[in-house]
Amino acid sequence: MTGIAGSAVAAGALLGGVAAAGSANADPGFDPSTLPSCLDFVAEDGSKKPWPEGLQGCKPVDIYAPGMTLAQRKAFVNSESPNYARIIADLDAKFDAAGNPKSGGYPVTPWDK
């Protein structure tokens, strides 16, 4: 799978890549609230940042929330999803390259399958 964020679901987009918080095979006593945001591992250009050794996962990201560039938003969309093209088109329609809403400000209505 491609993408960054794990087997989580955010805004209707299936995410791929690293495991999201709370997996069944986590160590006993594992506290998912201590995990960093998956956004910490995506550069502004959408490329992956290094994944720390031993990290068990990261917190899912809402691709329609403030604080991301368009490239970062797109990095979280699973390219193997049957809805990939529609979600990418939706992001392109709603956000400029800097990640700001093209109209109306926040909240931005997520893609609706």
HELIX and SHEET records of a PDB file:
HELIX    1   1 PRO A   32  THR A   34  5                                   3    
HELIX    2   2 CYS A   38  PHE A   41  5                                   4    
HELIX    3   3 LEU A   70  ALA A   75  1                                   6    
HELIX    4   4 TYR A   84  LYS A   94  1                                  11    
SHEET    1   A 2 VAL A   9  ALA A  10  0                                        
SHEET    2   A 2 ALA A  13  LEU A  14 -1                                        
END                                                                             
